[in-house]
Amino acid sequence: ALSIYGDHSDVMLVRGTGLAMVSSFNVQEAHDMAVITQVATLNSRVPFLHFMDGFRTSHEISKIQLVSDEQLKELMPWEKVEEHRQRALSPLHPSQRGTAQAPDVFMQLVESSNKHYQ
């Protein structure tokens, strides 16, 4: 169930998944941290969860300093963006990542790697 009271229970549920977590307190921080976490996740290959109080950031009236397109172009590690795109799933270059096997096939695989059978 979705809570509108800003308790962040939904965020706390994913703490053990390996995500890096970043919280923003106001609109300016939300804007700045969006840029920071995008660059950080591309450089580290660690996914980031950026969360904030949605009610506060959507209802607060305040002036912020935007990061310009030119600044974004300078900050963005474009070679990492291309590497990320190359790792994406695509029917043009299919790949298999992790498999699920039934017990009979799994044991055949285990035994085939057994030194005594080679």
N, C-alpha and C positions, 0 to 999 in steps of 0.2 A: 504494500500500500504506500502511496505517496503522501508524505507529510509536508504540509505547507508552513510548519512552524520553525523551520531552520535548525532542526536538531542534528542534521548531517548523519543520521543513522545509515542512510544509503551509502555515504562515503566510507563510513567506518566498516561496512561489510567487506570492502575490497582491500583492506589493509594488508592482508597476507598474500596477495596475488603477485607481488613483485613490482608493482607500479611505484614510481616516484610520485609523491603527493605534494602539491603546492596549493596554499590557500590565499585568497585575496580578501582584503578587508573592505575595500571601497572600489569605486569605478575606475579610478586611475590605476590602482594596483592590478585590477582585472585586465585592463588593457595592456599594461606593461608586462605582466606575467604571461600573457598569451604569447607575446613575442619571445620572451625569454625561454619558456618551456618548449616552444617549437624548435628553436635553435638547439637547445639542450638535448632534446630527444633525437634530433638528427645526428648530433655529434656523438652521443653516448649509446644510441640504439636501445635505450631504456624508455618504455612508454611512461608518459606523465599523465596524472590525473589532476587537472586544475579545477578547483572548486571555489565557490564563493556563495554568499548569501544572495540568492537570486532575487528575493523580494527587495532587499536593500539596493542592489545594483540596478534593478529595473525601475525603482520608484524614487531614487535619489536624484535631485537636480544639483549638478555641480559641473564646473568647467574642468575639462581635462586637456592635457597636452598630448596630441596624437603623434604617433610615430609616422613619419612621412613615408611615402612609397620609395623615395630615394634612400632613406635610412634603412628600410626593410631590405632593399636590394643589396645594400652593403653588408648588412648583418647576416643575411641568409647564406649558409654554406651550400652553394649550388651543386658542388660535386657530390655532397651527401644526399641532396634531393634526388639527383640522378641515380645514385646507388640504391636509395630507397625504392624508387620506381622500378629498378631492375629486379628487386627482390619480390615485387608484387606478383600475385597469382595472375596468370594470363593464359588463355588458350593458345596463344602464339608460341609460348615456351612453357609447356606443362612441366610440373615437378611434383614429387611426392614428399610430403613432410609428415613423418610419423605414420604408423600403420596400426591397425587393430587386427589381431589374428585370433582365430578360434584356438582352443587348447591343443587340438590335434596338429594343426599346422605349426603352432608355436613350438611344440615339442620336437617336431621334425627339424625346425630351424636350429634349436638348441643342440640336438644330437648331431646335426650335420657339421657343427663347429667343434665337435668333440675330437680331440687329437687322435683317439684310438681308431676312429673310422677313416682316417686319411691315409 
